[in-house]
Amino acid sequence: MADLVHVTVDGQTLSVPVFTTVAAAIAMRGIGGTRRSVSGEPRAALCGMGVCHECRVKVDGRAHVLGCQTLCRDGLSIETMR
């Protein structure tokens, strides 16, 4: 079994395999989007390589972090902007 790290997504603890991206952890959690568009529609990771910026989240208090480019580590706090 792979080693796990424990992260918090919107206040709920989640255990994910090491080397999991924040965007993948959010998808594993079943959250339908990471933020809302100006018209209120949910937005989520689209390209998976840091080009579209649709996966932006707050990580450890830092806003607008690209979830698809950030690896989870023990104790990481992730907040979606939805």
N, C-alpha and C positions, 0 to 999 in steps of 0.2 A: 504494500500500500504506500502511496506517495506521502511524503511529509506534508503536513498542513500548516497553514498560517491562519490566524484569527483576525478578522477585520470587523468593523462596525459599519453597517450601511443604514443610514437614516435611523440610527439608534438601536438597531437590531444586530446582534452578533452573528457572523457567518464564518464558517470554516471552509477554506478553499485550498486546493493544492498549491504548493510553491510555484512561482513563475506564472501565476494567473494574473492577467491584467485586471485593472479596476473595472473596465467595461465588461469583461467576461464575468466578473464577480457579480456585477449588477444584473446581468442577464440571468445568471444562475439563481439569483434571488427572486427572479420573476417580475422585476420592476419594468413596466412598459415604456418608460422613458426616463431620461436623466434631467431634462429641463423642459420648459414650455416655450413655444414660439411666441412672437408678438401677438398672434391671433389666438393664443391659448392652446394650440395643438401640442400634444406630447412629441418630443424629439428624442432620438436615441442614436447610438453609434451607427454610422452608415458605412464609411469606407474602411475602418479598422486599421488605418495607417497614418492617422494624424493630419489628413488633408482637409476633411470636411468640418472639423471642429464641432460636430453634433454631439460628441460624447463628453462635453465639458461638465465637470463636477467640482465640488469643493473637497479638497483633500487636506486633512489636518489643519483646517482653517484657511487654507489658501484657495482662493476662487479661480475658476476658469482653467483648471488642470485638465489636460487631455487624458481621459480614462483609458483610451486604447493604447496609450504610450507609457502608462504608469503601472509598474508591477506592485502587487499586494505584498505587504510585509506585516509581521505580527504587530497588532495594536493600531493599525492604520484606521483613521476615522474618515469615512466617505459620506458626503451629504449630496444628495441629488438636488437640483434646483427646480423641482416640479411643483 
